[in-house]
Structures are given as C-alpha cells and as structure tokens.
Amino acid sequence: MKAALEANKPILGVCRGLQLLNVYFGGTLYQDLRLTSSQIKHLQSPTPQEVPTHHISVEKESSLGFLPENYMVNSFHHQVIKDLGQGLQAIAHGNDGLVEAIENKEKHVLAVQWHPECTWETENFDKKIFEIFANGDI
Ligand SMILES: [Mn+2]
C-alpha cells in the first residue's frame, strides 16, 4: 500500500482492502457489526456470493457516480468503518448509515466494502468498477 501510494499507482480495495486502507489513513474500525446499531444483514451466507442482498446509496459526485443512486450489493463482512481515515471520503452508505465505499481522488484510491469480484459476470455496474480501475480512471 505504501509503495503503491508512493509510486502514485491507483489502488482498488475490496472488503478487507477497504478496511486496511481506512486504517492505513488513520481511521478506525468497528471490529464487529454487533457494536453498531445496524439492522442490515452484512453476512449474507447461505445466499450465494453472486447475489446482491442489501441496498447502498451512492454519491453522484464520486468515482462511483456511474452506479445507480440506490444500488444493491452483496455483503460478506463483520467489521466496518467507524472513524474515517484522513483524506478519505465516504462515497456510499448502507441504509444503516454505515460506510460501503471510500475514495481519495488525489491519491487514486477507491475501495468498496462489497465483493464485485463475485458479481461482475452478471452485474454490469460491478464489472465497470474493474474497468475504470484498468482504464486508469481512478
Ligand atoms: Mn455490507
């Protein structure tokens, strides 16, 4: 992470990658969702991993602005962002108010709490997350 940032290379974080990035930038985590008041099921097992199960709302003026404002994602996490790291912006939230995506445009950092690598074959918007990364648009 340090080397990529120093080389000004883009970073796409997925799930734990989002959590690591947040901590790297000085943020904190709830180490378990039971420490929050969330009523959303963020561990969707036994629902298959390619099936989106909870809603998020997405900031239009962000790198994920191409997603529908009310989008559905899959969810396999029990930790979640508490305090946001310095210089990071929360750009998507669950209906429980918890952070589902972050970015730092200047540093070319984008991270999502869900797993687009499980859904890209059927969810074109999730596929586009990898496309903007591959095209250097992060
Ligand atoms: Mn989730």
Residues whose N, C-alpha, C, O or C-beta is under 5 A from the ligand:
A	BS01	MN	H42 N74 S75
